Structure formats: structure tokens, C-alpha cells
Amino acid sequence: MHPLELLPAVQAFLAQPGRLFIGGTWQDAVGGRRFAVENPATEQTLAEVAQGDERDVNAAVAAARAAFTGTWALQSPVQRGLLLFRLADLLDQHREELAQLITLENGKPIANARGEAASAANIIRYFAGWPTKIEGSTLPVSPASGAPMLNYTLREPVGVCALIVPWNFPLTMCVWKLGPALATGCVAVLKPAEQTPLVAIRLVQLIEAAGFPAGVVNLITGLGADTGAPLAQHPDVDKIAFTGSTQVGRLIAQAATRNMKKVSLELGGKSPNIILPDADIVRAAKGAADGIFYNQGQVCTAGSRLYVHASVLDQVLEELQRHAAAYVLGNGLDPANSMGPLVSARQLNTVKGYLQRGREEGAELICGGERPAHLERGHFIQPSVFLDRAERACVAREEIFGPVLTVMSWTDIDDLVLRANDSPYGLAAGLWTRDLRSAHRVAAQLKAGSVWINCWNVVDPSSPFGGYKQSGWGREMGKNVIDAYTETKSVFVDLA
């Protein structure tokens, strides 16, 4: 097959310069600078977008603050919900266009990009139902004075939110944060990753078309040091929601302490995936392969540590090699390809470095580890599987963010749980078994925000998502995230 022909709408979009969106107007960066966005499959420039800096950040935050205290504060919960429903419909109508932009700038296969675009509409539609359901409570109080007293609580929007999103799911991560922010009555300054700003720009165009008032959603594109850092440090930002590496998350948290901003962090992971001896081995091995190779392994919840019972180790390794060999690498716009490139040359070099270090530190490379010979351009690497019997190599301990799986064997279930939890991360974990008793027992002991039994990477807008330990603070999605974007006010009324 051949790469899809780009939709006329996508071609027209790429022909226009990408601009900032501040206070309801599209504008160039104050400094006039621009940066190139690359197609990671071809290494060719797709478009150029505005490269903002601190001055643009200041303007965007001021516009958001004005909207928060002005037009947006006058919108009723029903009106906020209707705007979100309208946005969800627009996302559905432009699904293929959004999917093509995702594949162009991120590299993932078009089938996966279409799934991401479809889920974005569903997520916004879920949060569209929330504005009319955010409620306080009345509480029976017993004041020392004995006077009759009414006490009730209100849930109020936090205010101006800085939303800093990564490149691995460039549309999904935007709506994960915009959905609850807008549903609760907050306003936003959205900062996409510099590798993948295009689909965020198109999303904000649709937000504008949906009829959101000027200043409610603002968009700043640029490099992290120039825009992300000033956003995190800005004294008039009330909340930061960040998804990215643990290293950057620490810097975000430190910056937030300057004015005690509310912070939500969804960070890195080195997730354990466990195969018990009674599992359906064929199904478990396929699940393990999908759990690490999906999205080229560029997933915070990637099941990059696979613990296999010694009695079925050889069978699982054989199945994993078969699955790895079945991936067809190439341009994500060609529907025949099932694995795209890594997002950048930098990410490719990082993964190649881990492959080299893993071998040097004693891990046995079972398959993969090379650039596909037939692909001369693009940031491609084969899906790779290590066997690390000592569990000491870097590939068994550190987050790689690439299609690299490290397999370890086990025999004692209690020792296994200790090994699975022996990580600074705690974002996700999984296990494969036919024994529900074992499943529930092990799941209860795993220190992870999500545990998947006989499945992997299942997420839903109604279910909270987040991590233990250095995998982050707080939860995205579900009822929990509504609390993250609101403040609770307690009101006392003396009825004497």
C-alpha cells in the first residue's frame, strides 16, 4: 500500500503559519520568531509555528484572567456544558483531519491516530455532562455557642490553569486537561510540546468555532525553557497541570511553590507486567507485546518490565519474538504499517543508547535492537526484547520511552511482588492469570495507580488515572479530577 493522500483541509492548514491564540485573536509571537515542526518518518519540515517567549506568556495569562473575571464568570453551568458538547461534535466532524495531523507530527500509525481522535471527542463529551453536577453540601454543625447555625459548602473554579502537555498523545493529553478545566469554570493557557504543536493549534481553532468566549482558552507554542518555565513560575497562574518526565515534573513542582499553585503531575513509569503460570500464555504474550510496543513504546504506562514464571519463560519468549517480528515499520500514513518512527532524532538516540548500555550491562538481546535496513530516513528502531536474569541492567530499571521490553523470570510470588514494587515509579502494573483469587491478592499489593488484570492500558474518562511515588501527584479523569480544578468554600450562617 501507499501513504494516504492528505485531505485538502490538512494541506491548507499546513500551508498557513501556525500562530499563538491569545485573548481570542491569532497572532505572531512578540519576538517574531518561528520554529520548524518535523515529520519524524521523513525528517522533512511540515510547517513553521510561532515561537513564543515570556512576553507572550504574560499576555496569555492576562487574557485568561480577564476572561475568568469577566465573560466566562457569567456563563451558566448549562451554557458551559453546551459549549463542550458543541466542541465534541466538531471533534467528531474533523476526526480524519485531526488523525492525519497527529500522524504527520508524531509518527504513530494512522489507525492509532484515528483512535486518539475518536477518544478526544468522547472525553470532551464526558466532561460536558459535569458542569451541572458540581455541587456542594450542607453539614450538621455544633458550634460552641449553641446558636443555630447553617453550614454549607461551595465548589468554585480554581481560576487560571496552565496546561502543559507532552508529544506522545498530542490530542488526548490536551483534552484530558481542557475538559475538566472548562467544565468546572476555569480558564486555560495551553502549552503543547514543541514536537507536536499542530494538532493543538487545530484543536484551538475548533474551540474558537464552538463559540467559547475570547480568553477562555489561550494557546502558546514554543520551547519549554521559553514558555513552559515562565508559565510554571507565573504569579497569576492558579494551577498547573503537567504531563511529562519526572525530571521536568520536579522542576514544575519547585516553581509552583513560589506562589503555592495547585499542581497536578502525571509523570514517568517503569511498569511491571506479570505472567502467572496458569495464564493463557498466547493471550498474555500478545498483551505484553502490545503493552510495550504500542505507540512505539512512547507511553508513560508502557509495560516495560515483564515478569514471567520460570515454568513458562521459554514459551513466552518465543511468542514475544513472533509478535515483535510481525510489526511492519514505516510511514504511519501508510495503513499497511503497524509501527511508526520515534518522535525525534533525540528520542531515537536515547533509545539506541539504552540498547547499547543494556548489552554492556549483561542483559541478553533476544530480538530487535537495530534500525530497519529498508528505511533510509526517519527515526525508526525495531521492537526489541531483552532477557535480564540478574535484573540489574539499566533496561530493567530506568524508563526508556521506546519499544524496548525487558523480561525477568520469577518463582516465588511474595518475592515477585517485592521486585515489582522495587521502583521509584508507580504509575501502572498488570498481571495475567486465570485465578481470580491470585489476581485480587497480587493487585492489592502492587504499588501503582492503575492495575490491569488480563488486559493492558485500559483507560476511560470516568475512571481516575495517575500514579504512586515519583509517577506524579493527583489524578486525571473521573470525579477525582473535578476536585483538582475546584476549591471548596465553607459558608457559615448564624440563624439566631
C-alpha positions in Angstrom: 0.0 0.0 0.0 1.0 3.7 -0.2 0.7 6.6 2.2 -2.7 8.2 2.4 -3.3 11.3 0.4 -3.7 14.2 2.7 -7.1 15.8 3.0 -7.4 19.2 1.3 -8.2 20.7 4.7 -4.9 19.3 6.1 -2.9 20.6 3.1 -4.5 24.1 3.6 -3.8 24.0 7.3 -0.1 23.1 6.8 0.3 26.0 4.2 -0.7 28.6 6.8 1.8 29.7 9.5 1.0 28.5 13.0 0.2 31.3 15.4 -0.5 31.9 19.0 -4.0 32.3 20.2 -4.3 35.0 22.9 -7.5 36.7 24.0 -9.5 35.5 21.1 -7.1 36.5 18.3 -4.5 34.6 16.3 -1.1 36.4 16.4 2.6 36.1 15.8 5.0 35.8 18.7 6.1 39.2 20.1 9.7 38.4 19.2 8.7 37.4 15.6 10.5 34.0 15.9 9.2 30.7 14.5 10.4 27.1 14.7 10.0 24.2 12.4 7.9 21.1 13.0 9.3 17.9 11.6 7.7 14.8 10.2 9.6 12.0 12.1 9.0 9.5 9.4 10.6 11.6 6.6 12.7 14.1 8.6 11.1 16.8 6.4 9.6 20.1 7.7 5.9 20.0 7.9 5.2 23.6 8.9 6.6 26.5 10.9 4.8 27.8 14.0 5.2 30.8 16.3 8.0 30.5 18.9 6.6 32.4 21.9 8.5 33.6 25.0 7.8 35.1 28.4 6.2 38.2 26.9 3.6 36.1 25.1 3.1 34.0 28.2 2.3 37.2 30.2 -0.2 38.3 27.6 -1.9 34.9 27.5 -2.2 34.8 31.3 -3.6 38.3 31.4 -6.2 37.4 28.8 -7.2 34.3 30.7 -7.5 36.3 33.9 -9.7 38.9 32.2 -12.0 36.2 30.8 -12.2 34.4 34.2 -13.4 37.5 36.0 -15.5 38.7 33.0 -17.4 36.9 30.3 -16.7 33.3 31.5 -17.8 34.0 35.0 -21.3 34.9 33.6 -21.7 31.6 31.8 -24.1 29.3 33.5 -23.3 25.6 34.0 -25.8 24.7 31.2 -24.0 27.1 28.8 -20.6 25.6 29.7 -21.9 22.1 29.0 -23.5 23.1 25.7 -20.2 24.6 24.5 -18.4 21.4 25.4 -21.0 19.3 23.6 -20.6 21.5 20.6 -16.8 21.0 20.7 -17.2 17.3 21.0 -19.4 17.3 17.8 -16.7 19.4 16.0 -14.0 16.9 17.0 -16.1 14.1 15.5 -16.7 16.0 12.3 -13.0 16.7 11.9 -11.8 13.3 13.1 -9.8 12.3 10.0 -8.2 15.7 9.7 -7.0 15.5 13.3 -5.8 12.0 12.9 -3.7 12.9 9.8 -2.1 15.8 11.7 -1.3 13.5 14.7 0.4 11.0 12.4 2.3 13.7 10.5 3.9 15.3 13.5 4.0 12.4 16.0 4.6 9.5 13.6 2.2 6.9 15.0 0.3 4.6 12.6 -2.9 6.2 11.2 -5.1 3.6 12.8 -3.8 4.6 16.2 -4.2 8.3 15.4 -7.8 7.7 14.4 -8.4 6.0 17.7 -6.8 9.0 19.5 -9.0 11.5 17.6 -12.2 9.4 18.3 -11.3 9.2 22.1 -10.8 13.0 22.2 -14.4 13.6 21.3 -15.6 11.0 23.8 -13.5 12.6 26.6 -14.9 16.1 25.9 -18.4 14.7 25.7 -17.9 13.0 29.1 -16.8 16.3 30.7 -19.7 18.2 29.0 -22.0 16.5 31.4 -20.2 17.7 34.5 -20.9 21.5 34.8 -24.5 20.9 36.1 -23.4 18.2 38.6 -20.7 20.1 40.5 -22.3 20.6 43.9 -21.6 21.5 47.5 -23.2 20.1 50.6 -24.9 21.1 53.8 -23.3 19.9 57.1 -24.7 19.5 60.6 -22.5 21.6 62.8 -22.4 22.1 66.6 -20.9 25.5 67.4 -19.6 26.0 70.9 -22.0 29.0 71.4 -25.0 26.7 70.9 -26.5 29.1 68.4 -28.4 27.7 65.5 -26.0 27.7 62.6 -26.3 26.7 58.9 -23.1 25.5 57.2 -22.8 24.7 53.5 -20.0 24.3 51.0 -19.5 25.6 47.5 -17.3 24.2 44.8 -15.6 27.1 42.9 -13.3 27.1 39.9 -9.6 27.4 40.8 -9.0 30.1 38.2 -6.2 30.4 35.6 -4.8 27.0 34.7 -1.5 26.4 32.8 -1.9 23.1 30.9 1.4 21.7 29.7 1.1 18.6 27.6 3.5 16.1 26.0 4.1 14.8 22.5 3.2 11.1 22.8 -0.6 11.7 22.7 -0.7 15.2 21.5 -4.5 15.5 21.2 -5.6 13.2 24.0 -3.5 15.0 26.6 -4.9 18.3 25.6 -8.5 17.3 26.1 -7.7 15.3 29.3 -6.8 18.7 30.8 -9.1 21.1 28.9 -12.2 19.0 29.6 -12.2 19.3 33.4 -10.8 22.8 33.4 -13.6 24.2 31.2 -16.3 22.1 32.8 -15.5 23.5 36.2 -15.4 27.1 35.0 -11.7 27.6 34.9 -9.8 29.3 32.1 -6.7 27.9 30.4 -3.3 28.7 28.8 -2.4 25.6 26.8 1.2 24.8 26.0 1.7 21.8 23.7 5.1 20.1 23.2 7.3 21.7 20.6 7.5 18.4 18.7 3.7 18.3 18.2 2.0 21.7 18.2 0.0 21.3 15.0 -2.9 19.2 16.3 -3.2 21.5 19.3 -3.4 24.5 17.0 -6.2 22.8 15.1 -8.0 21.9 18.3 -8.0 25.5 19.5 -9.4 26.6 16.1 -12.3 24.2 16.8 -12.6 25.6 20.3 -13.0 29.0 18.7 -15.5 27.7 16.2 -17.5 26.1 19.0 -18.1 29.6 20.4 -16.1 29.7 23.6 -15.6 33.4 24.7 -12.3 35.1 24.0 -9.6 34.5 26.6 -11.1 31.3 28.0 -8.6 29.1 26.1 -5.3 30.6 25.0 -2.5 28.8 23.1 1.2 29.3 23.5 3.6 27.4 21.2 7.3 27.4 21.8 10.3 25.8 23.5 10.0 24.6 27.1 12.6 26.9 28.5 11.0 29.9 26.8 7.3 29.2 27.5 6.8 26.3 29.8 9.1 27.6 32.5 7.6 31.1 32.6 4.1 29.6 32.8 5.1 27.4 35.7 6.6 30.4 37.5 3.9 32.9 36.7 2.4 34.5 39.8 -1.1 34.9 38.3 -1.4 31.2 37.4 -3.5 29.4 40.0 -3.0 25.8 38.9 -0.5 23.8 36.8 -1.5 20.5 35.1 1.6 18.9 33.6 2.2 15.6 31.9 5.8 14.6 31.0 9.0 13.3 32.5 9.6 13.0 36.3 12.7 15.2 35.9 10.7 18.1 34.5 7.9 17.4 36.9 10.2 18.1 39.8 11.1 21.5 38.3 7.4 22.3 37.8 6.7 21.4 41.4 9.6 23.6 42.6 8.4 26.6 40.5 4.8 26.2 41.8 5.9 26.7 45.4 6.7 30.4 44.7 3.0 31.3 45.0 1.7 27.9 46.2 -0.1 27.0 43.0 -2.2 23.9 42.9 -0.3 21.2 40.9 -1.3 18.0 39.1 1.6 15.9 37.8 1.3 12.8 35.6 4.9 11.7 35.2 7.1 8.7 34.2 6.8 5.0 34.8 8.6 1.7 34.6 5.5 -0.5 34.8 5.7 -4.2 35.8 3.6 -6.7 33.8 3.3 -10.1 35.4 2.5 -13.5 33.8 1.4 -16.2 36.3 2.0 -19.9 35.3 -1.7 -20.6 34.9 -2.3 -17.7 32.5 -3.4 -18.1 28.9 0.1 -17.8 27.6 -0.7 -16.9 24.0 -3.1 -14.2 25.1 -0.7 -13.0 27.8 2.3 -12.8 25.5 0.3 -10.8 22.9 -0.9 -8.5 25.7 2.6 -8.0 26.9 3.8 -7.2 23.3 1.0 -4.7 22.8 1.7 -3.2 26.2 5.2 -2.2 25.3 5.2 -1.8 21.5 2.0 0.2 21.2 2.8 3.8 20.2 6.4 2.8 19.6 6.8 2.3 23.4 6.3 6.0 23.9 3.7 5.6 26.6 4.1 6.5 30.3 2.2 3.3 31.2 4.3 1.1 28.9 4.7 -2.4 30.4 8.4 -2.3 30.0 9.2 -4.8 32.8 7.8 -8.3 32.1 8.0 -10.8 34.9 7.4 -14.4 33.6 7.1 -17.5 35.8 10.1 -19.7 35.1 8.0 -22.6 34.0 6.6 -20.7 31.0 9.6 -18.4 30.3 10.7 -20.2 27.1 7.2 -20.3 25.6 6.6 -16.6 26.4 9.9 -15.6 24.8 9.1 -17.5 21.7 5.7 -15.7 21.5 7.3 -12.3 22.1 9.8 -12.8 19.3 6.9 -13.8 16.9 4.9 -10.7 17.8 8.0 -8.4 17.5 8.8 -9.8 14.1 5.2 -9.2 12.9 5.4 -5.4 13.2 5.7 -3.6 9.9 7.8 -0.4 10.3 7.3 2.6 8.1 5.5 5.8 7.5 2.4 6.0 9.7 0.3 7.4 6.9 0.6 4.0 5.1 -2.2 1.8 6.6 0.0 -1.3 5.9 2.5 -0.2 8.6 1.8 -1.1 12.2 4.8 0.8 13.8 5.9 4.3 13.1 9.1 6.2 14.0 10.1 7.6 17.3 9.2 11.2 17.6 12.6 12.8 17.1 16.3 12.1 16.5 16.9 12.9 20.1 14.5 10.2 21.3 16.0 7.7 18.8 19.5 8.4 20.1 18.2 7.9 23.7 16.7 4.5 22.9 19.8 3.4 21.0 21.9 4.4 24.0 19.8 2.2 26.2 20.1 -0.7 23.8 23.9 -0.4 23.8 24.1 0.0 27.6 21.8 -2.9 28.2 24.1 -5.2 26.3 27.1 -3.8 28.1 25.5 -4.4 31.5 24.8 -8.1 30.8 21.2 -8.2 29.5 20.8 -10.6 26.6 19.2 -9.1 23.5 16.7 -11.7 22.3 15.5 -9.7 19.2 15.5 -6.3 17.6 17.8 -3.5 18.6 18.6 -2.3 15.1 17.4 0.3 12.6 15.4 -1.4 9.8 17.6 -1.8 6.8 15.0 -0.8 4.3 14.3 2.6 5.9 16.9 5.2 5.0 15.2 8.2 6.6 13.1 8.6 9.7 13.7 7.9 13.4 12.9 4.1 13.3 14.1 1.3 15.6 13.0 -2.3 15.7 10.9 -3.5 18.6 13.4 -5.1 21.0 13.3 -7.7 23.7 16.0 -8.2 26.4 16.3 -11.1 28.9 17.9 -9.9 32.1 18.3 -12.7 34.6 20.1 -10.6 37.2 17.6 -7.7 36.9 20.5 -5.2 37.2 20.8 -3.6 33.8 19.6 -0.1 33.1 17.0 -1.5 30.7 15.3 -3.2 33.7 15.5 -0.2 36.0 15.1 3.0 34.0 12.3 4.5 31.9 13.3 4.3 28.2 10.2 5.6 26.4 10.8 3.4 23.4 9.9 -0.1 22.1 12.2 -2.0 24.5 10.9 -4.8 26.7 13.0 -6.4 29.5 12.0 -9.9 30.6 12.8 -11.4 34.0 11.8 -14.7 35.5 10.3 -15.5 38.9 9.3 -18.5 41.0 8.1 -17.1 44.4 5.0 -14.9 44.4 5.9 -12.9 47.5 9.4 -12.2 46.2 7.9 -11.2 42.9 5.7 -8.5 44.5 8.7 -7.1 46.2 10.6 -6.9 42.9 7.7 -5.4 41.0 7.4 -2.7 43.6 11.1 -2.0 43.8 11.0 1.1 41.6 10.8 4.8 42.1 7.7 4.8 39.8 4.2 3.6 40.5 2.1 4.5 37.5 0.7 1.2 36.3 1.0 -2.6 36.7 -0.7 -5.7 35.3 -1.0 -9.4 35.7 -2.2 -12.3 33.6 -3.9 -15.3 35.3 -6.9 -17.5 35.2 -7.1 -17.5 39.1 -9.2 -14.6 40.3 -8.0 -15.2 43.9 -4.4 -14.6 42.8 -5.4 -11.7 40.7 -7.0 -9.8 43.5 -4.4 -10.7 46.0 -1.5 -9.5 43.9 -3.3 -6.4 42.6 -3.9 -5.3 46.2 -0.1 -5.5 46.9 1.1 -3.7 43.8 2.0 0.0 44.4 0.5 1.5 41.2 -2.2 3.9 40.3 -3.7 1.5 37.7 -3.6 -2.3 37.8 -4.8 -4.2 34.8 -5.8 -7.9 35.0 -5.8 -9.8 31.8 -5.6 -6.6 29.8 -3.3 -3.6 29.5 -3.6 0.2 29.2 -7.4 0.4 29.5 -8.4 3.9 30.3 -11.9 5.5 30.5 -13.0 9.2 31.1 -15.0 8.1 34.1 -12.1 6.3 35.9 -9.2 8.1 37.7 -5.7 7.9 36.3 -2.5 8.8 38.0 0.5 7.3 39.8 2.1 6.5 43.1 5.6 7.6 44.2 7.5 9.5 41.5 4.9 8.9 38.9 3.1 12.0 39.9 0.6 13.9 42.1 -3.2 13.8 41.8 -5.4 12.1 39.3 -6.7 12.8 35.8 -10.2 11.9 34.7 -13.3 10.8 36.5 -14.8 12.5 39.5 -11.4 12.9 41.1 -10.2 15.4 38.6 -13.2 17.7 39.2 -11.8 18.2 42.7 -8.4 19.1 41.3 -9.9 22.1 39.3 -12.1 23.4 42.1 -11.7 25.0 45.5 -14.0 24.2 48.4 -15.5 27.2 50.3 -17.2 26.7 53.6 -20.0 29.2 54.5 -21.5 29.6 58.0 -24.7 31.5 58.6 -25.9 32.5 62.1 -29.6 31.8 62.2 -30.1 33.2 65.7 
